[in-house]
């Protein structure tokens, strides 16, 4: 991309973004994701193999969730699909959307919460752990750290637990 050029805004959105995240999606194309000032999650823009930028769109929301999002993070899950996670306005952690190998985006789900946990998350991070399983970790308002959920090789999500603390 040449200096001074701007990527086009997502289709139908003219606002600005309060947070950005990046991830590598299908075809190894760079995807830029963001939360708009309206609180919705967007594929802001994506770059093809030629370095050309293309406008995105509003991401599909998790089934049954009509709220907004406060944080976004990305991770690579089963079948190397790009997955976008967020904290909803209700403090719950969500798989917001995921992209398949054809570049199609799908609405996600409410992540299984750690056993016995009914608080609100304030931060999320995602990464691949043992056996390359995608894991989502989060903190609550008191700074306690949890393995929120983890995804197995079949794409199923499992509830986590509070992580051990340093002594």
C-alpha atoms as one frame of an Amber mdcrd trajectory, in Angstrom:
protein
   0.000   0.000   0.000   1.417   3.353  -0.961   2.014   5.994   1.660  -0.966
   8.274   2.143  -3.611   5.877   0.792  -6.446   4.871   3.091  -8.357   1.635
   3.102 -12.036   2.063   2.314 -14.479   1.947   5.234 -16.787  -1.015   5.679
 -19.876  -1.028   3.520 -22.668   1.010   5.114 -20.539   2.386   7.976 -19.281
   5.969   8.104 -18.156   6.178  11.738 -14.755   5.710  13.325 -13.287   2.830
  15.315 -12.490   2.628  19.019 -10.334  -0.499  18.856  -8.554  -2.530  16.161
  -7.252  -6.088  15.917  -5.630  -7.958  13.050  -5.592 -11.577  11.987  -4.647
 -13.755   9.049  -7.699 -15.259   7.393  -8.410 -17.443   4.400  -5.784 -17.355
   1.645  -3.381 -15.799   4.178  -5.097 -12.451   3.578  -4.589  -9.857   6.314
  -7.883  -8.943   7.980  -8.340  -5.745  10.001 -11.154  -5.951  12.523 -12.545
  -3.240  14.735 -15.226  -2.007  17.044 -17.114   0.949  15.652 -18.255   3.885
  17.740 -21.678   2.211  17.500 -20.276  -0.749  19.495 -20.599  -3.232  16.649
 -17.776  -5.464  15.405 -16.575  -4.953  11.833 -14.247  -6.422   9.298 -12.779
  -2.965   8.666 -10.805  -3.947   5.562  -8.795  -6.835   4.128  -5.722  -7.030
   1.929  -5.336  -9.443  -0.979  -2.112 -11.085  -2.214  -1.487  -8.142  -4.552
  -1.436  -5.668  -1.660  -4.805  -4.191  -2.617  -7.171  -3.215   0.182 -10.889
  -4.002   0.108 -13.678  -2.640   2.324 -15.264  -4.895   4.891 -18.668  -5.030
   6.536 -20.392  -5.534   9.869 -19.520  -8.961  11.245 -22.355 -11.377  11.949
 -23.180 -11.474  15.658 -23.360 -14.531  17.877 -26.694 -16.318  17.770 -29.184
 -14.668  20.130 -26.944 -11.697  21.023 -28.035  -8.207  19.984 -25.742  -6.152
  22.228 -22.497  -4.326  21.548 -18.848  -5.193  22.152 -16.103  -3.558  24.203
 -12.994  -5.562  23.230 -11.878  -7.692  20.260  -9.075 -10.222  19.915  -8.339
 -12.812  17.241  -7.018 -16.344  17.158  -6.586 -19.268  14.788  -8.753 -22.238
  15.680  -9.631 -25.626  14.265  -9.028 -26.048  10.514  -6.937 -22.836  10.708
 -10.077 -20.686  10.691  -9.697 -17.079  11.847 -11.858 -16.479  14.908 -12.821
 -13.165  16.485 -13.607 -12.935  20.207 -15.122 -10.095  22.157 -16.490  -9.006
  25.479 -20.139  -8.101  25.202 -21.725  -5.099  26.879 -22.947  -7.644  29.457
 -19.350  -8.643  30.381 -19.699 -12.097  28.820 -17.022 -13.520  26.493 -18.175
 -14.378  22.962 -16.881 -15.983  19.819 -18.176 -13.010  17.810 -17.592 -14.411
  14.305 -15.357 -16.832  12.446 -14.155 -17.072   8.861 -14.152 -20.314   6.896
 -11.650 -21.372   4.213 -13.831 -19.787   1.516 -13.668 -16.356   3.170 -17.260
 -16.488   4.426 -17.992 -15.076   7.874 -20.312 -16.796  10.352 -21.886 -15.596
  13.588 -20.392 -17.181  16.687 -21.710 -18.128  20.092 -21.511 -17.419  23.783
 -18.304 -19.061  24.972 -18.733 -21.626  27.739 -17.826 -19.803  30.946 -15.405
 -21.212  33.527 -17.030 -23.609  35.970 -18.799 -21.656  38.727 -17.957 -18.263
  37.189 -20.729 -15.694  36.790 -18.795 -12.406  36.780 -17.851  -9.990  34.008
 -14.652 -10.130  32.003 -12.608  -6.970  31.485  -9.822  -8.274  29.187  -9.407
 -11.164  26.727  -6.476 -12.734  24.925  -6.333 -15.757  22.628  -3.558 -18.136
  21.665  -2.793 -21.705  20.734  -1.699 -24.036  23.514  -1.151 -27.752  23.858
  -2.038 -29.808  20.766  -2.464 -26.424  19.011  -5.898 -26.012  20.658  -7.142
 -22.427  20.609  -7.527 -21.045  24.126  -9.195 -17.846  25.290  -8.043 -16.332
  28.579  -9.565 -13.400  30.406  -9.431 -11.287  33.529 -12.244 -10.102  35.722
 -12.536  -6.690  37.386 -10.529  -7.956  40.382  -7.624  -9.074  38.178  -8.254
 -12.812  38.528  -7.125 -14.708  35.422  -9.196 -17.459  33.835  -8.929 -19.909
  31.003 -12.351 -18.830  29.737 -12.799 -21.564  27.116 -10.785 -23.775  24.797
 -11.555 -25.278  21.394 -10.795 -28.876  20.488  -9.736 -30.197  17.064 -13.382
 -30.692  16.058 -14.271 -27.062  16.764 -16.174 -27.735  19.987 -15.776 -25.269
  22.840 -15.184 -26.316  26.451 -15.436 -24.347  29.709 -12.198 -23.378  31.430
 -11.254 -22.564  35.016  -9.410 -20.027  37.138  -5.683 -20.206  36.427  -3.201
 -20.835  39.242  -1.664 -17.704  40.738   2.002 -16.988  41.218   3.038 -17.275
  44.834
